[in-house]
Structure formats: C-alpha cells, structure tokens
Amino acid sequence: NNLIITTKGESISILRDTTIALGFNSTSIFEAIARGIPVIVPNFGECKNEKYKPYFIDFSNTDIITTNSIKSLRNEINKLLFEKPKINKDLTSNQKMLLEEWVGNSDGGSNKRLLNEFKNELD
C-alpha cells in the first residue's frame, strides 16, 4: 500500500516526491544521489551477462545499495520503507565523489552558476 512504482515521466518531478530510487544505468541514479535519497541498483539479470558488463556502472564499494537477487532487492526495499527514509541534505564524501566523477558537479551550486551565466550574457 505504501509503494508506487513509476517507470515513466520527468525525473525531476518524480524524484521530488520519492523517498527511494531504484535505477539501472540511468541518470536518475545521479539525480537521486544529488537529492540525498537512498538509491538501489539491481546487480542481477542482464548485468551478469559478460557481453553487457562493459556498459554497466559498478557501484560496489560506494554508498549505493547494490542487490544481487530479487530476494535481496525485496529485502532492501522493505528495510528502507520500514526505516521511513529521509532526505539527507548533507551528502557523504563518497556520494560527492560519485557525482564529481560521473556528472562533474557535486557542490549543489549548478543552478546559481547557470543563472549567473545567463545574467552575464544578458547584461
């Protein structure tokens, strides 16, 4: 009753209203990290196929929750829902490192920089 699965839509509006993100090779993973919500990445099925392995991001040894089976995925979702996940405004150094490595922006100030660039161009 307390779980809604959304697979389509604009990620910004979806992430604004969610407390847990489940993603697989998606930019929404990094958007969820930046928002400060728990992220779960399944590590089973296709990602175990050797021909696809070069295309998957390895999140082991990070703050990202990686699940290796459907049972593990269910357990992690249930655990997070039971704990009533919250938004963490302060990112861990590991989360900042992931954002810096994959997105190039980990300080949360991209909106301000973009607005300043617009102002400079329009002045």
SEBA-47479 format. One record per residue: residue in three letters; residue number from 1; x, y, z of N, C-alpha, C in turn. Coordinates in nm, 3 decimals. Atoms other than C-alpha are relative to their C-alpha. Layout:
# SEBA-47479
('ALA' NUM (X Y Z) (X Y Z) (X Y Z));
...
//
This chain:
# SEBA-47479
('ASN' 1 (0.080 -0.122 0.000) (0.000 0.000 0.000) (0.084 0.127 0.000));
('ASN' 2 (-0.083 -0.120 -0.007) (0.289 0.239 0.056) (0.109 0.002 -0.106));
('LEU' 3 (-0.099 0.007 0.106) (0.478 0.158 -0.263) (-0.065 0.029 -0.134));
('ILE' 4 (0.045 -0.032 0.135) (0.421 0.319 -0.602) (0.121 -0.012 -0.091));
('ILE' 5 (-0.110 0.017 0.095) (0.638 0.212 -0.893) (-0.028 0.087 -0.122));
('THR' 6 (0.014 -0.089 0.113) (0.689 0.479 -1.158) (0.112 -0.030 -0.098));
('THR' 7 (-0.101 0.035 0.101) (0.867 0.389 -1.481) (0.009 0.102 -0.112));
('LYS' 8 (-0.002 -0.102 0.105) (0.788 0.689 -1.700) (-0.027 0.136 0.062));
('GLY' 9 (0.026 -0.136 -0.046) (0.781 1.063 -1.661) (0.127 0.080 0.011));
('GLU' 10 (-0.113 -0.091 -0.015) (1.005 1.357 -1.596) (0.066 -0.028 0.135));
('SER' 11 (-0.068 0.044 -0.122) (1.269 1.254 -1.343) (-0.001 0.104 0.110));
('ILE' 12 (-0.002 -0.104 -0.104) (1.276 1.589 -1.163) (-0.128 -0.005 0.083));
('SER' 13 (0.126 0.003 -0.076) (0.907 1.574 -1.070) (-0.017 -0.133 0.073));
('ILE' 14 (0.010 0.130 -0.068) (0.928 1.203 -0.988) (0.088 -0.001 0.124));
('LEU' 15 (-0.092 0.002 -0.114) (1.232 1.244 -0.763) (-0.040 0.098 0.110));
('ARG' 16 (0.045 -0.097 -0.100) (1.078 1.544 -0.589) (-0.093 -0.066 0.101));
('ASP' 17 (0.102 0.062 -0.084) (0.807 1.318 -0.450) (0.036 -0.140 0.050));
('THR' 18 (-0.035 0.136 -0.039) (1.001 0.997 -0.386) (0.097 -0.002 0.118));
('THR' 19 (-0.092 0.015 -0.113) (1.193 0.868 -0.086) (0.105 -0.108 -0.026));
('ILE' 20 (-0.095 0.104 0.037) (1.373 0.573 -0.252) (0.007 -0.002 -0.153));
('ALA' 21 (-0.013 0.011 0.145) (1.513 0.547 -0.604) (0.062 -0.135 -0.034));
('LEU' 22 (-0.052 0.124 0.053) (1.570 0.224 -0.790) (0.037 0.027 -0.144));
('GLY' 23 (-0.042 -0.033 0.136) (1.775 0.268 -1.103) (0.101 -0.097 -0.052));
('PHE' 24 (-0.091 0.091 0.066) (1.975 0.077 -1.353) (0.057 0.071 -0.122));
('ASN' 25 (-0.066 -0.073 0.108) (2.225 0.262 -1.574) (-0.083 0.117 -0.049));
('SER' 26 (0.085 -0.114 0.030) (2.017 0.575 -1.561) (0.056 0.125 0.066));
('THR' 27 (-0.043 -0.125 -0.062) (2.097 0.939 -1.498) (-0.081 0.029 0.126));
('SER' 28 (0.081 -0.022 -0.121) (1.819 0.927 -1.239) (0.073 -0.047 0.126));
('ILE' 29 (-0.080 0.043 -0.115) (2.065 0.743 -1.013) (0.077 0.119 0.056));
('PHE' 30 (-0.080 -0.114 -0.044) (2.285 1.052 -1.001) (-0.088 0.115 0.048));
('GLU' 31 (0.094 -0.102 -0.048) (1.986 1.284 -0.965) (-0.049 -0.035 0.140));
('ALA' 32 (0.043 0.044 -0.133) (1.871 1.076 -0.667) (0.112 0.018 0.103));
('ILE' 33 (-0.113 -0.022 -0.091) (2.220 1.088 -0.514) (0.005 0.148 0.037));
('ALA' 34 (-0.006 -0.145 -0.025) (2.221 1.467 -0.552) (-0.115 0.045 0.089));
('ARG' 35 (0.115 -0.035 -0.084) (1.877 1.483 -0.390) (0.018 -0.049 0.143));
('GLY' 36 (-0.025 0.052 -0.134) (2.004 1.281 -0.094) (-0.094 -0.111 0.042));
('ILE' 37 (0.088 0.112 -0.036) (1.768 0.985 -0.113) (0.071 -0.132 -0.026));
('PRO' 38 (-0.064 0.130 0.022) (1.864 0.617 -0.090) (-0.020 -0.048 -0.143));
('VAL' 39 (0.003 0.053 0.136) (1.946 0.455 -0.423) (0.031 -0.149 0.005));
('ILE' 40 (-0.023 0.143 0.013) (1.918 0.086 -0.501) (0.026 -0.031 -0.147));
('VAL' 41 (-0.032 0.042 0.135) (2.082 -0.063 -0.809) (0.001 -0.153 -0.004));
('PRO' 42 (-0.003 0.146 0.012) (1.998 -0.421 -0.906) (0.125 -0.045 -0.073));
('ASN' 43 (-0.121 0.055 0.060) (2.306 -0.627 -0.989) (-0.023 -0.147 -0.033));
('PHE' 44 (0.031 0.137 0.041) (2.145 -0.937 -1.137) (-0.069 0.005 -0.135));
('GLY' 45 (0.063 0.003 0.132) (1.984 -1.048 -1.461) (0.101 0.036 -0.108));
('GLU' 46 (-0.084 -0.036 0.114) (2.132 -0.882 -1.770) (0.141 0.043 0.039));
('CYS' 47 (-0.132 -0.051 -0.035) (2.419 -0.721 -1.582) (0.099 -0.111 0.030));
('LYS' 48 (-0.091 0.113 -0.021) (2.562 -1.066 -1.512) (0.047 -0.060 -0.133));
('ASN' 49 (-0.040 0.048 0.131) (2.587 -1.132 -1.886) (0.130 0.071 -0.040));
('GLU' 50 (-0.132 -0.057 0.030) (2.953 -1.080 -1.985) (-0.003 0.101 -0.114));
('LYS' 51 (-0.001 -0.092 0.114) (2.868 -0.909 -2.315) (-0.055 0.138 0.037));
('TYR' 52 (0.054 -0.129 -0.043) (2.681 -0.632 -2.127) (0.085 0.066 0.109));
('LYS' 53 (-0.077 -0.049 -0.115) (2.929 -0.594 -1.842) (0.074 0.133 -0.026));
('PRO' 54 (-0.070 -0.128 0.023) (3.132 -0.310 -2.008) (-0.093 0.122 0.004));
('TYR' 55 (0.094 -0.112 0.007) (2.816 -0.097 -2.020) (-0.064 0.032 0.135));
('PHE' 56 (0.061 -0.022 -0.129) (2.721 -0.118 -1.653) (0.097 0.067 0.095));
('ILE' 57 (-0.080 -0.069 -0.100) (2.848 0.111 -1.382) (0.007 -0.088 0.124));
('ASP' 58 (-0.019 0.080 -0.121) (2.993 -0.079 -1.088) (-0.010 0.091 0.122));
('PHE' 59 (0.021 -0.082 -0.118) (2.855 0.078 -0.771) (0.043 -0.070 0.128));
('SER' 60 (-0.047 0.065 -0.122) (3.009 -0.174 -0.533) (0.106 0.090 0.064));
('ASN' 61 (-0.093 -0.083 -0.078) (3.222 -0.012 -0.263) (-0.040 0.148 -0.002));
('THR' 62 (0.052 -0.136 -0.009) (3.003 0.300 -0.270) (-0.116 0.000 0.098));
('ASP' 63 (0.117 -0.011 -0.087) (2.707 0.430 -0.069) (-0.128 -0.050 -0.068));
('ILE' 64 (0.116 0.048 0.074) (2.474 0.295 -0.338) (-0.028 -0.143 0.044));
('ILE' 65 (0.039 0.135 -0.040) (2.280 -0.012 -0.228) (-0.007 -0.085 -0.127));
('THR' 66 (-0.001 0.091 0.114) (2.352 -0.294 -0.472) (-0.061 -0.132 0.044));
('THR' 67 (0.065 0.127 -0.034) (2.132 -0.603 -0.473) (0.036 -0.103 -0.106));
('ASN' 68 (-0.045 0.106 0.090) (2.238 -0.934 -0.624) (-0.106 -0.103 -0.033));
('SER' 69 (0.109 0.093 0.030) (1.900 -1.110 -0.637) (-0.133 0.071 0.023));
('ILE' 70 (0.133 -0.056 -0.022) (1.529 -1.041 -0.642) (-0.032 0.001 0.149));
('LYS' 71 (0.024 0.008 -0.145) (1.511 -1.155 -0.279) (0.072 0.113 0.072));
('SER' 72 (-0.078 -0.109 -0.061) (1.786 -0.910 -0.182) (-0.063 0.136 -0.031));
('LEU' 73 (0.067 -0.125 0.038) (1.607 -0.631 -0.373) (-0.123 0.022 0.086));
('ARG' 74 (0.120 -0.011 -0.086) (1.283 -0.700 -0.185) (0.039 0.035 0.143));
('ASN' 75 (-0.044 -0.025 -0.138) (1.467 -0.707 0.147) (0.045 0.145 0.019));
('GLU' 76 (-0.049 -0.139 -0.010) (1.638 -0.371 0.082) (-0.115 0.100 -0.008));
('ILE' 77 (0.116 -0.090 0.010) (1.313 -0.203 -0.027) (-0.079 -0.003 0.129));
('ASN' 78 (0.076 0.012 -0.125) (1.130 -0.339 0.278) (0.072 0.066 0.116));
('LYS' 79 (-0.079 -0.060 -0.108) (1.412 -0.233 0.510) (-0.008 0.153 -0.006));
('LEU' 80 (0.007 -0.145 0.014) (1.415 0.121 0.371) (-0.139 0.054 0.031));
('LEU' 81 (0.136 -0.045 -0.028) (1.037 0.153 0.384) (-0.030 -0.008 0.150));
('PHE' 82 (0.021 0.013 -0.144) (1.035 0.028 0.743) (0.071 0.111 0.076));
('GLU' 83 (-0.077 -0.106 -0.065) (1.301 0.284 0.836) (-0.054 0.139 -0.030));
('LYS' 84 (0.055 -0.128 0.043) (1.095 0.561 0.672) (0.113 0.091 -0.048));
('PRO' 85 (-0.116 -0.074 0.050) (1.373 0.700 0.453) (-0.022 0.151 0.000));
('LYS' 86 (0.006 -0.146 -0.002) (1.453 1.068 0.476) (0.100 0.056 -0.100));
('ILE' 87 (-0.092 -0.068 0.090) (1.626 1.316 0.252) (0.117 0.049 0.083));
('ASN' 88 (-0.121 -0.047 -0.067) (1.985 1.376 0.360) (0.054 0.121 -0.075));
('LYS' 89 (-0.046 -0.122 0.067) (2.081 1.733 0.282) (0.151 0.005 -0.013));
('ASP' 90 (-0.146 0.003 0.005) (2.448 1.665 0.352) (0.043 -0.131 -0.064));
('LEU' 91 (-0.047 0.119 0.069) (2.598 1.424 0.102) (0.129 -0.051 0.063));
('THR' 92 (-0.125 0.058 -0.050) (2.869 1.184 0.209) (0.112 0.032 -0.099));
('SER' 93 (-0.113 -0.026 0.091) (3.217 1.226 0.063) (-0.004 -0.099 -0.117));
('ASN' 94 (0.012 0.099 0.106) (3.154 0.907 -0.134) (-0.103 0.043 -0.104));
('GLN' 95 (0.103 -0.047 0.092) (2.834 1.049 -0.286) (0.052 0.118 -0.082));
('LYS' 96 (-0.057 -0.114 0.072) (3.013 1.372 -0.375) (0.101 -0.046 -0.104));
('MET' 97 (-0.098 0.053 0.094) (3.292 1.171 -0.537) (-0.068 -0.061 -0.122));
('LEU' 98 (0.074 0.059 0.112) (3.041 0.975 -0.749) (-0.056 0.109 -0.091));
('LEU' 99 (0.055 -0.109 0.082) (2.872 1.296 -0.863) (0.110 0.072 -0.076));
('GLU' 100 (-0.111 -0.069 0.066) (3.204 1.460 -0.939) (0.055 -0.085 -0.115));
('GLU' 101 (-0.056 0.089 0.102) (3.329 1.158 -1.132) (-0.090 -0.015 -0.121));
('TRP' 102 (0.091 0.032 0.109) (3.016 1.093 -1.338) (-0.075 0.120 -0.056));
('VAL' 103 (0.078 -0.115 0.044) (2.845 1.432 -1.358) (0.084 0.127 -0.006));
('GLY' 104 (-0.086 -0.117 -0.001) (3.120 1.681 -1.282) (-0.054 0.114 0.082));
('ASN' 105 (0.060 -0.105 -0.082) (2.914 1.870 -1.029) (-0.049 -0.062 0.130));
('SER' 106 (0.039 0.061 -0.127) (2.895 1.777 -0.664) (-0.029 0.102 0.109));
('ASP' 107 (0.013 -0.101 -0.105) (2.855 2.108 -0.484) (-0.141 0.055 0.018));
('GLY' 108 (0.138 -0.048 -0.012) (2.483 2.171 -0.541) (-0.021 0.142 -0.047));
('GLY' 109 (0.010 -0.140 0.041) (2.552 2.512 -0.692) (-0.018 0.021 -0.149));
('SER' 110 (0.009 -0.014 0.146) (2.489 2.444 -1.061) (-0.109 0.098 -0.041));
('ASN' 111 (0.107 -0.096 0.034) (2.163 2.642 -1.064) (0.048 0.144 0.013));
('LYS' 112 (-0.052 -0.135 -0.020) (2.334 2.950 -0.924) (0.100 0.038 -0.109));
('ARG' 113 (-0.097 -0.028 0.106) (2.619 2.921 -1.173) (-0.069 0.024 -0.134));
('LEU' 114 (0.073 -0.015 0.125) (2.376 2.880 -1.462) (-0.071 0.135 -0.006));
('LEU' 115 (0.067 -0.131 -0.005) (2.173 3.184 -1.354) (0.100 0.114 -0.017));
('ASN' 116 (-0.103 -0.103 0.016) (2.493 3.389 -1.323) (0.046 0.010 -0.145));
('GLU' 117 (-0.040 0.000 0.140) (2.595 3.286 -1.675) (-0.106 0.068 -0.087));
('PHE' 118 (0.109 -0.066 0.074) (2.253 3.390 -1.809) (0.004 0.150 0.022));
('LYS' 119 (-0.006 -0.144 -0.030) (2.279 3.726 -1.632) (0.116 0.067 -0.070));
('ASN' 120 (-0.117 -0.056 0.068) (2.629 3.783 -1.769) (-0.023 0.015 -0.150));
('GLU' 121 (0.027 -0.004 0.144) (2.514 3.704 -2.122) (-0.104 0.106 -0.036));
('LEU' 122 (0.110 -0.093 0.029) (2.203 3.922 -2.098) (0.032 0.144 0.036));
('ASP' 123 (-0.037 -0.136 -0.039) (2.373 4.224 -1.943) (0.076 0.071 -0.108));
//
